[in-house]
Amino acid sequence: MYAADAGHPATARGWRLLWDHGSAEVQPLGGMLGPVSLRLDDERELDLMHVAPWAGTTGAAGLPGVLRRLRGEWPCVPFGRADTPLNLPPGWRTRAGDDAWMHGYAANQRWTCVEASALRVHLAIDYPADSAIARIERVIAADPAAPALDISLGIWARRPARMPVGLHPTFRIPPAPGRVRVALGPHAGIHSYPTCPPGAVSRLLPDTRSATLSALAGVDGALDLTRLPLAMPAEELLQVRAVEAAGGQPPFALHYLDYDASVGLWWDTQQLPDLMLWISNGGRIHYPWQSRHLAIGAEPLNGLFDLGRVAQAPSGHPLADRLGLALHPDQPWHTRYRIAAWPNARQGD
């Protein structure tokens, strides 16, 4: 089932990258990356990718594939939910999803390995014969000169199709309130989810636009989501429109104040122009979340929230033009992105 270079045996649990600046694990289920530890200096390492607290427990065996061993980072082709949302605002239209796979078939199935070494793993998965997608591949490579990972994604279409496509990096949030700062590059506004996220407590007014992450339109007044975790339960989904990198800085970064360290995410903002933020702050009470789940998903996206498969915004909505990627069998689609860590100069909190 798997191929591996000499000295790097593959196992049913996956593959491990190991280099001077860190280590990373990749699992077959969902092709997910995580955990990841990047070395900041001779004495410090930063564990940056999220691993769900239920991963590996007995009860998790009955969960959908994407949740069973939820962790780190993976591609979503197509991106988003497959169920029909409820209580959308007037003017929004819903439709049935084309399949039942949340975040796409590949997020719920086991990938195969094309090639693996201590610095690089190349994975692939074939889609069902009735899917518009024929195959996707991804390569996760350690940067031998830095605490960083370079990742590529390729999509081969079986027939012409337009669909939402996104990446799903999910970062670890330690439990001490307010000790992680969220930084965004220049953007064209932040949109709240049009309805309450399913099975969750939201602190934001639905279907609003705010200019900054530090003053979002909340049910109890302005809400600052630049410092995580929050002191109260919340589950928030946001779409940052037209986010950009500026001055060499990444479009998205986290500053871990208790580690004097930062993590950045770079991607092609022409291909994936928006960023969906999933702020999971103990706001889901049912199993497996059980009010214990802390993480932030920073999800580069070409689409409409996680709704592009099942809903359409009204024509006047600021995100109505977010219709997804146009894919064609004559032209495979490729993108590259990077996750890196660096130590900060000490400064006040």
C-alpha positions in Angstrom: 0.0 0.0 0.0 2.8 2.4 0.8 6.2 3.2 -0.7 9.1 4.5 1.4 12.7 5.3 1.0 15.3 3.1 2.6 15.6 4.0 6.3 12.1 5.5 6.4 9.6 2.6 6.8 6.0 3.4 6.4 3.5 2.1 9.0 -0.3 2.0 9.2 -0.1 5.1 11.4 1.7 7.2 8.8 5.0 8.9 8.2 7.3 11.1 10.2 9.5 13.9 9.0 12.6 14.6 11.0 15.1 17.3 10.3 17.4 19.7 12.3 14.7 22.3 12.7 11.8 20.1 13.7 9.6 17.1 13.3 6.2 16.4 11.8 3.8 13.5 11.5 1.4 12.7 8.6 -1.4 10.2 8.9 -3.2 8.3 6.1 -6.7 9.3 7.3 -7.5 12.6 5.6 -3.8 12.9 4.7 -3.7 15.1 7.8 -0.5 16.7 9.0 0.1 16.9 12.8 1.4 17.0 15.4 4.2 19.4 14.3 7.1 20.6 16.5 9.4 23.3 15.1 12.7 24.2 16.8 13.1 27.9 17.7 16.6 27.7 19.0 18.9 25.3 20.9 16.5 25.2 23.9 13.0 25.7 22.7 10.5 23.9 20.4 7.0 25.0 19.6 4.2 22.5 19.2 2.0 24.4 16.7 -0.5 22.1 15.0 -3.7 21.1 16.8 -4.6 17.5 17.8 -8.2 17.0 18.9 -8.5 15.7 22.5 -10.6 12.7 21.5 -8.2 11.5 18.8 -7.3 7.9 19.5 -10.0 7.3 22.1 -12.4 4.4 21.9 -15.4 6.6 21.4 -13.9 8.2 18.4 -14.2 5.1 16.3 -17.8 5.9 15.4 -17.2 9.5 14.2 -17.0 10.6 10.6 -13.5 10.2 9.1 -12.7 13.9 9.2 -13.3 14.0 12.9 -12.0 10.6 14.0 -8.4 11.6 14.3 -8.8 15.4 13.7 -5.5 17.2 13.6 -3.3 19.8 12.1 -3.8 20.5 8.4 -5.4 18.9 5.3 -6.9 19.9 2.0 -10.7 20.2 1.5 -11.8 19.3 -2.1 -14.6 20.4 -2.2 -14.5 22.7 0.9 -17.3 22.9 3.4 -20.3 21.2 4.9 -22.6 18.8 3.0 -25.8 19.3 5.1 -28.4 22.0 4.4 -28.0 24.9 6.8 -31.0 26.2 8.7 -32.2 29.7 9.5 -30.3 31.6 6.8 -31.2 35.3 6.4 -33.8 36.3 3.8 -32.5 36.1 0.3 -30.1 33.2 0.9 -31.0 30.1 -1.1 -30.1 26.5 -0.2 -29.6 23.4 -2.3 -28.8 19.7 -1.7 -25.1 18.8 -1.5 -23.7 16.6 -4.2 -22.4 14.1 -1.7 -22.4 13.5 2.1 -18.6 14.0 2.7 -18.0 17.0 5.0 -15.0 18.9 3.7 -14.8 16.5 0.7 -14.1 12.8 0.1 -10.4 13.0 0.7 -10.8 14.5 4.2 -12.6 11.4 5.3 -10.6 8.6 3.6 -7.2 7.0 3.8 -4.6 8.3 1.4 -1.8 6.3 -0.2 1.9 7.2 -0.2 3.6 7.7 -3.5 7.0 8.3 -2.0 8.4 9.2 1.5 11.7 10.1 3.1 12.7 11.8 6.3 12.3 15.2 4.6 9.3 14.7 2.3 6.1 12.7 1.9 4.1 12.6 -1.3 0.4 11.4 -0.9 -2.4 10.7 -3.3 -6.0 9.7 -3.3 -8.4 8.7 -6.1 -12.0 9.9 -6.0 -15.1 7.8 -6.7 -15.9 7.3 -10.4 -19.0 9.5 -10.2 -17.1 12.5 -8.8 -16.1 15.5 -10.8 -12.7 15.1 -9.2 -10.5 12.3 -10.4 -7.5 12.6 -8.1 -5.7 14.9 -5.7 -2.1 14.8 -4.5 -0.1 16.6 -1.9 3.5 16.9 -1.0 4.7 17.9 2.5 8.3 18.8 2.6 10.5 20.0 5.5 12.7 23.0 4.8 16.2 21.7 5.6 17.4 25.2 6.4 14.5 26.5 8.6 11.7 25.6 11.0 9.2 25.4 8.2 7.2 23.1 6.0 6.4 23.7 2.4 3.3 22.0 1.1 1.8 21.6 -2.4 -1.6 20.5 -3.6 -2.6 19.2 -7.0 -6.2 18.6 -8.2 -7.1 16.6 -11.4 -10.7 17.0 -12.6 -12.6 14.3 -14.4 -15.0 16.8 -16.0 -15.5 20.6 -15.9 -16.7 21.8 -12.6 -16.9 24.8 -10.3 -16.5 24.1 -6.6 -15.3 25.7 -3.4 -11.7 24.6 -2.5 -9.8 25.4 0.6 -6.9 24.4 2.9 -7.5 23.6 6.5 -4.5 24.5 8.8 -5.7 24.2 12.4 -3.4 25.6 15.1 -2.9 24.8 18.7 -4.3 27.2 21.3 -2.9 26.8 24.9 -5.6 27.2 27.6 -4.4 30.4 29.4 -6.8 33.1 28.3 -5.5 35.8 26.0 -2.0 34.4 25.5 -2.2 34.0 21.7 -2.4 37.0 19.5 -4.0 36.7 16.0 -2.6 38.9 13.2 -4.0 39.5 9.7 -2.6 41.1 6.7 -4.5 43.9 4.9 -8.0 42.9 3.9 -11.3 44.1 2.6 -13.4 43.4 5.7 -14.4 40.5 8.0 -17.8 38.8 7.5 -19.6 36.9 10.3 -21.4 33.6 9.5 -24.9 34.2 8.2 -26.4 32.0 10.9 -25.4 30.4 14.2 -22.8 27.6 13.7 -24.6 24.3 14.2 -24.7 23.0 17.7 -22.6 25.9 19.0 -22.7 29.1 21.1 -21.8 32.2 19.0 -21.0 35.7 20.4 -21.3 37.5 17.1 -24.2 39.0 15.3 -24.8 36.9 12.2 -24.3 38.2 8.6 -22.4 41.4 9.5 -19.3 43.0 8.2 -16.6 44.5 10.5 -13.4 46.4 9.6 -11.1 44.7 12.1 -10.8 41.6 14.1 -10.4 43.6 17.3 -13.9 45.1 17.0 -16.4 42.6 15.6 -20.1 43.2 15.8 -21.1 41.1 18.8 -24.4 40.4 20.5 -23.2 42.2 23.6 -21.2 44.9 21.8 -17.9 44.9 20.1 -15.9 41.7 20.4 -12.1 41.4 20.2 -10.9 38.1 18.7 -7.3 39.1 18.4 -6.4 37.6 21.8 -7.2 33.9 22.3 -8.5 31.9 24.0 -11.5 33.9 25.1 -12.5 33.8 28.8 -16.0 32.5 27.8 -17.3 29.7 25.5 -17.7 30.7 21.9 -17.7 29.0 18.4 -17.1 31.5 15.6 -16.9 31.3 11.8 -15.6 34.3 9.9 -14.6 35.0 6.3 -11.8 37.6 5.8 -12.2 38.9 2.3 -9.2 39.6 0.0 -6.5 39.2 2.6 -3.0 39.9 1.5 0.6 39.7 2.6 2.4 43.0 3.1 6.0 44.0 3.8 7.2 40.4 3.8 4.7 39.5 6.6 2.4 36.5 6.2 -1.3 37.1 5.5 -2.0 35.2 8.8 0.1 34.8 11.9 -0.2 33.7 15.5 2.0 35.2 18.3 2.4 32.8 21.2 3.2 35.2 24.0 4.3 32.6 26.6 6.8 31.2 24.1 8.1 34.4 22.6 7.4 32.9 19.2 5.3 33.3 16.1 3.9 31.1 13.4 3.0 32.3 10.0 1.0 30.9 7.1 1.7 32.0 3.5 -0.3 31.0 0.5 -1.2 32.2 -3.0 -3.9 34.8 -2.3 -4.7 35.1 -6.0 -5.8 31.5 -6.1 -7.4 31.4 -2.7 -8.3 35.1 -2.0 -10.1 34.8 1.3 -9.4 33.3 4.7 -12.0 31.5 6.8 -11.3 31.7 10.5 -12.7 28.9 12.7 -12.4 30.0 16.3 -13.3 27.0 18.4 -13.3 28.2 22.0 -15.2 25.6 24.0 -18.4 26.6 22.4 -19.7 23.2 21.3 -21.1 21.1 24.1 -22.1 17.8 22.5 -19.8 14.8 21.9 -17.0 14.8 20.9 -16.4 18.5 21.5 -17.8 18.6 25.1 -16.8 22.2 25.8 -13.1 21.3 25.8 -12.0 22.0 22.3 -9.6 24.9 21.8 -8.1 25.6 18.4 -8.0 28.2 15.5 -8.5 27.1 11.9 -7.0 29.5 9.4 -8.4 28.3 6.1 -7.4 29.8 2.8 -10.4 29.6 0.6 -12.0 30.1 -2.8 -15.6 29.9 -1.9 -18.4 31.1 0.4 -17.7 30.3 4.1 -18.2 26.5 4.4 -21.5 27.0 2.6 -20.5 26.9 -1.1 -21.8 23.4 -1.7 -25.2 23.9 -0.1 -26.1 27.6 -0.2 -25.9 30.8 -2.2 -25.8 34.4 -1.0 -28.2 37.0 -2.4 -26.8 38.9 -5.4 -26.2 42.1 -3.3 -24.1 40.3 -0.6 -20.4 41.2 -0.4 -19.5 37.6 -0.8 -22.0 36.7 -3.5 -19.1 36.5 -6.1 -17.2 33.8 -4.1 -18.3 30.9 -6.3 -15.3 28.6 -6.1 -12.6 27.4 -8.4 -13.3 26.6 -12.1 -11.6 23.1 -12.7 -11.1 21.5 -16.0 -9.8 18.0 -17.0 -7.4 19.6 -19.5 -5.6 21.6 -16.9 -4.7 20.3 -13.4 -4.8 22.9 -10.7 -1.8 23.4 -8.4 -1.0 25.6 -5.4 1.8 25.9 -2.8 1.8 27.2 0.7 4.2 27.4 3.7 3.9 27.2 7.5 6.9 28.5 9.4 7.9 29.5 13.0 10.3 32.0 14.3 11.4 33.4 17.7 10.3 36.9 18.6 12.4 39.6 20.2 11.1 40.0 23.7 8.6 42.7 24.1 5.7 43.7 26.4 2.4 41.8 26.2 
